[in-house]
């Protein structure tokens, strides 16, 4: 039996429409946040608690693990993970509701930003921002590391009001050198 083109299109659209609620349901519950590198080093730094929300969105809450230690750097408290050469300090930004969808993971990306410093430094530099651009990969969310200037988050008043919610643009991201970054891989599993 030959399928007519409009029927194939209809089945494809129905698959999309009925598949969306299943995706939202897949992200309910608690998932681990893991930072790792290609040498096999893995650190579970916390967890994301997902729950269903209205309009096909998923709400999230981040809880950091005990291995994220308190540091007072640059006159501000941070939770940091320290390795032999580098320290990663969590710099969450909450410019909007903690809601994501399969097409918009940006609020979760902003909530999982970091600044890196040497493990012996007592300060942080906003030019050393680390940003994991997230994407769904099967039943996990994985992040590709980019370097970013954190100035729009440290001094948001310099931006026009309409840019403060999502201030980073494509020009603000720089490819991160995996060799010079301690834990360039992020996964939520």
Phi, psi and omega in degrees: 000133182267130180274132178286147183304322182292329178291318178299319178295318179298315178298322179296314180296317179298321177299319177295312183296316182278344178278338183297312179299328180294323178297315180299320180294328180297336184258019172272147181108191186251133179233148179278144173259119184239129170255138184209176175220174184287347177281356178098000178285130182226134177229119173276111186260355180167199179214156174248128176259114181260144174212153180292145177228180181288160172057040176072015180263163176238128177275152177219155175221134181256133176235120181277150183275169182294338179286352173272106187268151178285131173225144175251100185239139178051043177064031182210143177280140177225153167259125187227153172246123185249130176250188184296329185239331188231149174240133177251120182250125182291129181229074183288141176240127181240075181274353181204177180301148180279069181230136177231166171220173181297337180262355183215092179261006186303317178301325177287322176300315180295325180286348181243038176270154182223162167239140180253152176209168174291152186295342181258354182288150178251018180218167174238151180243121183296344177284350181258042179283146178238132185228125177260109176283121189264152173209151177282132179227090184067238180262013178239165168245129181239151183240137173261129185280135172229153172265146185209149174277126183273003183307321179298340180264333180279323179231068185293341183295343179281348180268150171299149185307319183292345180262353187289330183292314180227076189285337184282135177241169183307324182292345182275351183261137178236138177303133180268135176281111182301330180289333181260000177248129186299310184232079186282355184248132176237136173220148174244112189224000000 
